[in-house]
Amino acid sequence: MEISWFEIAAQIVNFFVLLIILQYFFYKPITKAMADRKERILKAEKAADSKMSEAEELIKTYDDKIEDIESEKRVF
């Protein structure tokens, strides 16, 4: 069996061409989609945190009102 250097060189070139094509059509779009998704998730997480803090403030306000009502009820 004889080694054909032309075939080896052609396979190496084909491999690098395949890598370039895969990077152009798959790797870059997928990484861009992943970055966009990460950004959307971070925005949603930030919005959820702000809503949670608002809810905690409302709970505290309602608890204070309930305590005031309870104290008024005890007086009468």
VEXDREN-2710 file (C-alpha; in Angstrom, 1 decimal):
% VEXDREN-2710
k/r/px/py/pz
1/MET/0.0/0.0/0.0
2/GLU/1.4/3.3/-1.1
3/ILE/1.0/6.7/0.7
4/SER/-0.4/9.3/-1.6
5/TRP/0.8/12.7/-0.4
6/PHE/-1.7/14.4/-2.7
7/GLU/-4.6/12.6/-1.0
8/ILE/-3.3/13.5/2.5
9/ALA/-2.9/17.1/1.5
10/ALA/-6.3/17.2/-0.1
11/GLN/-7.9/15.7/3.1
12/ILE/-6.1/18.3/5.3
13/VAL/-7.4/21.1/3.1
14/ASN/-10.9/19.7/3.0
15/PHE/-10.9/19.4/6.8
16/PHE/-10.0/23.1/7.2
17/VAL/-12.5/24.1/4.6
18/LEU/-15.1/22.1/6.6
19/LEU/-14.1/23.8/9.8
20/ILE/-14.5/27.2/8.2
21/ILE/-17.9/26.4/6.8
22/LEU/-19.1/24.9/10.2
23/GLN/-17.8/28.0/12.0
24/TYR/-19.5/30.4/9.6
25/PHE/-22.9/28.6/9.4
26/PHE/-23.2/27.0/12.9
27/TYR/-20.7/28.2/15.5
28/LYS/-21.2/32.0/15.1
29/PRO/-25.0/31.9/14.9
30/ILE/-25.3/29.5/17.8
31/THR/-23.0/31.6/20.0
32/LYS/-24.9/34.7/19.1
33/ALA/-28.2/33.0/19.9
34/MET/-26.8/31.9/23.2
35/ALA/-25.6/35.4/24.1
36/ASP/-29.0/36.8/23.2
37/ARG/-30.7/34.2/25.3
38/LYS/-28.4/35.0/28.2
39/GLU/-29.2/38.7/27.9
40/ARG/-32.9/38.0/27.9
41/ILE/-32.6/35.7/31.0
42/LEU/-30.6/38.4/32.8
43/LYS/-33.2/41.0/32.0
44/ALA/-36.0/38.7/33.2
45/GLU/-34.1/37.9/36.3
46/LYS/-33.6/41.6/37.0
47/ALA/-37.3/42.3/36.5
48/ALA/-38.2/39.4/38.8
49/ASP/-35.9/40.7/41.5
50/SER/-37.5/44.2/41.3
51/LYS/-41.0/42.7/41.4
52/MET/-40.0/40.6/44.4
53/SER/-38.7/43.6/46.3
54/GLU/-41.9/45.5/45.5
55/ALA/-43.9/42.5/46.8
56/GLU/-41.8/42.4/50.0
57/GLU/-42.5/46.1/50.5
58/LEU/-46.2/45.5/50.1
59/ILE/-46.1/42.6/52.5
60/LYS/-44.4/44.8/55.1
61/THR/-46.9/47.5/54.5
62/TYR/-49.8/45.1/54.9
63/ASP/-48.3/43.6/58.0
64/ASP/-47.9/47.0/59.5
65/LYS/-51.6/47.8/58.7
66/ILE/-52.7/44.5/60.2
67/GLU/-50.7/45.3/63.4
68/ASP/-52.3/48.7/63.6
69/ILE/-55.8/47.2/63.2
70/GLU/-55.0/44.5/65.8
71/SER/-53.8/47.2/68.3
72/GLU/-56.9/49.3/67.6
73/LYS/-59.1/46.2/68.2
74/ARG/-57.4/45.6/71.5
75/VAL/-58.0/49.1/72.7
76/PHE/-61.8/48.8/72.1
END
